[in-house]
């Protein structure tokens, strides 16, 4: 009898392992979404899964906007079906970075990025998703526009959370020890008395300062010619564009392929820059488009100065105490838009909190921000 019991356990274990291996093999071929994997591996019923997944439509109708960097803390409660959406402006050259921390490693959070299409019916199109189980998400925009990032915790998630969004340039700054303040001439500035416009940015530094490969790639040209004087062209095959370094004092001999951070040459003022202080003219030329504005590719945006603490001391509901309280699309009064109002004794469901602002959902299912001075926790 004991033998049969052990045998049955071993058979069950083998079946489980086989199913897991089969699922992994099948996933490699079919590449299912993170949510499909979740439904299958956690045996979520069809009806419950539909109810949960349909909350995304609610998020796509929200008009909440945030300026990155941004952080928010809150509390996930099981079977409350919360969904979070944030509209952000992104441009080529910017790497959008999202990280969500929970007090339990096992909690699942699903992250999807949508792009505004301009279509009044299907306004947003999904462009990328985080992998199953990932709580970090990096996204590089291929075109400038409005994007919406949507977060959805698993159905049974029960955890405090801390959400953090930042941006970073996709390229290394092309001048050693350079900062944003080193850029003193920008894309579109007039040249030759208005006869032409500047097709790049000028980064000023002392003569002889190392000029760096902003990304790994292949050197396609080095030499001295035309307005650019001593110059280097670096090909970024991944993005289909070429980086142009001009007015160099001298060029550093390098093999055909380089890595980000390698020294390509040294700051100077050769070519038509001989009457100006030493600087690097940095340009980007994209396939079929020609010159594009390189600023976002190297500009170093501000970061979050101090990170919030992960805490569960966030109320689930709040009560409006003001006679009339404005609901805003951003957690600020300076450049936000009023998208609704709440009157005294209205109950609002809390999604999270960002500094002095509650991120709430009204009884009408609309997400917005309300200042903490206008409410009291229930």
Secondary structure in CASP SS format (residue, H / E / C, confidence):
PFRMAT SS
TARGET T0000
AUTHOR 0000-0000-0000
METHOD secondary structure of the structure
MODEL  1
X C 1.00
X H 1.00
X H 1.00
X H 1.00
X H 1.00
X H 1.00
X H 1.00
X H 1.00
X H 1.00
X H 1.00
X H 1.00
X H 1.00
X H 1.00
X H 1.00
X H 1.00
X H 1.00
X H 1.00
X H 1.00
X H 1.00
X H 1.00
X H 1.00
X H 1.00
X H 1.00
X H 1.00
X H 1.00
X H 1.00
X H 1.00
X H 1.00
X H 1.00
X H 1.00
X C 1.00
X C 1.00
X C 1.00
X H 1.00
X H 1.00
X H 1.00
X H 1.00
X H 1.00
X H 1.00
X H 1.00
X H 1.00
X C 1.00
X C 1.00
X C 1.00
X C 1.00
X H 1.00
X H 1.00
X H 1.00
X H 1.00
X H 1.00
X H 1.00
X H 1.00
X H 1.00
X C 1.00
X H 1.00
X H 1.00
X H 1.00
X H 1.00
X H 1.00
X H 1.00
X H 1.00
X C 1.00
X C 1.00
X C 1.00
X E 1.00
X C 1.00
X C 1.00
X C 1.00
X C 1.00
X E 1.00
X E 1.00
X E 1.00
X E 1.00
X E 1.00
X E 1.00
X E 1.00
X C 1.00
X C 1.00
X C 1.00
X C 1.00
X C 1.00
X C 1.00
X C 1.00
X E 1.00
X E 1.00
X E 1.00
X E 1.00
X E 1.00
X E 1.00
X E 1.00
X C 1.00
X C 1.00
X C 1.00
X E 1.00
X E 1.00
X E 1.00
X E 1.00
X E 1.00
X E 1.00
X E 1.00
X E 1.00
X E 1.00
X C 1.00
X C 1.00
X C 1.00
X C 1.00
X C 1.00
X C 1.00
X E 1.00
X E 1.00
X E 1.00
X E 1.00
X E 1.00
X E 1.00
X E 1.00
X E 1.00
X C 1.00
X C 1.00
X C 1.00
X C 1.00
X C 1.00
X C 1.00
X C 1.00
X E 1.00
X E 1.00
X E 1.00
X E 1.00
X E 1.00
X E 1.00
X C 1.00
X C 1.00
X C 1.00
X C 1.00
X C 1.00
X C 1.00
X E 1.00
X E 1.00
X E 1.00
X E 1.00
X E 1.00
X C 1.00
X C 1.00
X C 1.00
X C 1.00
X E 1.00
X E 1.00
X E 1.00
X E 1.00
X E 1.00
X E 1.00
X E 1.00
X E 1.00
X E 1.00
X C 1.00
X C 1.00
X C 1.00
X C 1.00
X C 1.00
X E 1.00
X E 1.00
X E 1.00
X E 1.00
X E 1.00
X E 1.00
X E 1.00
X E 1.00
X E 1.00
X E 1.00
X E 1.00
X C 1.00
X C 1.00
X C 1.00
X C 1.00
X C 1.00
X E 1.00
X C 1.00
X C 1.00
X C 1.00
X C 1.00
X H 1.00
X H 1.00
X H 1.00
X E 1.00
X E 1.00
X E 1.00
X C 1.00
X C 1.00
X C 1.00
X C 1.00
X E 1.00
X E 1.00
X H 1.00
X H 1.00
X H 1.00
X C 1.00
X E 1.00
X E 1.00
X C 1.00
X C 1.00
X C 1.00
X E 1.00
X E 1.00
X E 1.00
X E 1.00
X C 1.00
X C 1.00
X C 1.00
X C 1.00
X C 1.00
X E 1.00
X E 1.00
X E 1.00
X C 1.00
X C 1.00
X C 1.00
X C 1.00
X E 1.00
X E 1.00
X E 1.00
X E 1.00
X E 1.00
X E 1.00
X E 1.00
X E 1.00
X E 1.00
X C 1.00
X C 1.00
X C 1.00
X E 1.00
X E 1.00
X E 1.00
X E 1.00
X E 1.00
X E 1.00
X E 1.00
X E 1.00
X C 1.00
X C 1.00
X C 1.00
X C 1.00
X E 1.00
X E 1.00
X E 1.00
X E 1.00
X E 1.00
X E 1.00
X E 1.00
X E 1.00
X E 1.00
X E 1.00
X E 1.00
X C 1.00
X C 1.00
X C 1.00
X C 1.00
X C 1.00
X E 1.00
X E 1.00
X C 1.00
X C 1.00
X C 1.00
X C 1.00
X E 1.00
X E 1.00
X E 1.00
X E 1.00
X E 1.00
X E 1.00
X C 1.00
X C 1.00
X H 1.00
X H 1.00
X H 1.00
X C 1.00
X C 1.00
X C 1.00
X C 1.00
X C 1.00
X E 1.00
X E 1.00
X E 1.00
X E 1.00
X E 1.00
X E 1.00
X E 1.00
X E 1.00
X C 1.00
X C 1.00
X C 1.00
X E 1.00
X E 1.00
X E 1.00
X C 1.00
X C 1.00
X H 1.00
X H 1.00
X H 1.00
X H 1.00
X C 1.00
X C 1.00
X C 1.00
X C 1.00
X C 1.00
X C 1.00
X C 1.00
X C 1.00
X C 1.00
X C 1.00
X C 1.00
X C 1.00
X C 1.00
X C 1.00
X C 1.00
X C 1.00
X C 1.00
X C 1.00
X E 1.00
X E 1.00
X E 1.00
X E 1.00
X C 1.00
X C 1.00
X C 1.00
X E 1.00
X E 1.00
X E 1.00
X E 1.00
X E 1.00
X C 1.00
X C 1.00
X C 1.00
X C 1.00
X C 1.00
X C 1.00
X C 1.00
X C 1.00
X C 1.00
X E 1.00
X E 1.00
X E 1.00
X E 1.00
X E 1.00
X E 1.00
X C 1.00
X C 1.00
X C 1.00
X E 1.00
X E 1.00
X E 1.00
X E 1.00
X E 1.00
X E 1.00
X E 1.00
X E 1.00
X C 1.00
X C 1.00
X E 1.00
X E 1.00
X E 1.00
X E 1.00
X E 1.00
X C 1.00
X C 1.00
X C 1.00
X C 1.00
X C 1.00
X E 1.00
X E 1.00
X E 1.00
X E 1.00
X E 1.00
X H 1.00
X H 1.00
X H 1.00
X E 1.00
X E 1.00
X E 1.00
X C 1.00
END
